Amino acid sequence: MKETKKVESIPTWLPVVALALRNSDGHWMMQRRPLSKEHGGLWEFPGGKVEPGETPRTALVREIAEELGIRIQAKDLRAFAFGDSDDREDGGTIVVMLYSCDQWEGEPRSLEGGQIAWVPASRFRDLDMPPIDAELSRRLIQCEAA
């Protein structure tokens, strides 16, 4: 008789990409999450989930077009940092991969209902952010100070 293996309960993780988009004044694009979403009303780097079959860069190109209506190119994205957290409502882990970029086509505008703003890194601490974005913003400040 064949043995039946017990299926392990493996926690899942959610890959998310985010963009540290910098303008010519040295300010960074931040967006406020719609109130109806998890972490609603908090400020974050724009981005979103990596869909099955996508690479992080192609997911970020798609997400930024959907959220901000601008065109970025995968070749212009620079991997900057990542952060993770186990505080999702469903109990899973979220892993945010932050890329930086200072080139795009179009005028950024909010297409998903949240407010957007260009913020100097020195003002990040004034924004209420989800824990991962707060950590990533601290790393961005440290990088700028170096």
C-alpha positions, -999 to +999 in steps of 0.1 A: +000+000+000+013+035-010+020+059+019+001+092+018+022+122+026+008+148+048+007+181+030+027+207+048+011+239+058+035+263+042+028+300+048+024+320+017+041+353+009+029+381-013+054+397-037+048+434-041+068+460-060+071+497-052+086+527-069+108+555-054+101+580-082+123+611-079+116+643-098+141+670-108+136+689-075+148+658-056+113+651-042+097+616-041+063+605-053+041+592-025+005+581-026-022+578+000-040+545+001-078+546-004-097+543+029-114+511+017-080+492+014-058+476+041-037+505+056-063+529+042-053+565+046-016+558+050+011+571+026+032+546+006+054+543-024+033+536-055+032+500-068+014+468-063+013+430-065+034+409-088+009+388-108+017+352-118+040+351-148+054+386-143+089+396-132+091+423-105+102+449-131+074+442-156+049+442-127+061+476-116+059+490-152+023+478-153+013+490-118+027+525-123+008+528-156-024+517-138-019+538-107-002+570-120-008+570-158+028+574-166+052+552-186+084+539-170+108+515-186+121+484-170+157+492-181+155+525-161+146+508-128+173+503-102+168+478-074+171+498-042+159+478-011+133+453+001+113+449+033+090+423+047+063+420+073+040+394+088+013+419+097-011+412+068-047+408+077-047+372+063-017+363+084+007+359+054+040+376+048+043+406+024+077+412+007+081+447-009+108+451-035+115+489-039+130+502-071+141+537-078+137+557-110+140+593-122+128+589-158+093+586-170+069+598-197+036+616-189+023+636-160+017+616-128-019+616-117-039+595-093-060+569-112-071+548-083-086+573-060-058+580-036-041+613-031-005+617-046+022+642-036+058+650-043+076+649-009+112+657+001+129+629+019+132+652+049+094+652+053+089+614+052+088+612+090+058+635+089+037+610+069+018+582+084+030+551+066+026+513+068+055+498+087+073+485+055+071+519+037+083+536+069+114+513+070+121+517+033+118+555+035+143+555+064+167+536+041+161+562+013+169+590+038+201+573+048+212+568+012+206+604+004+226+615+035+256+593+025 
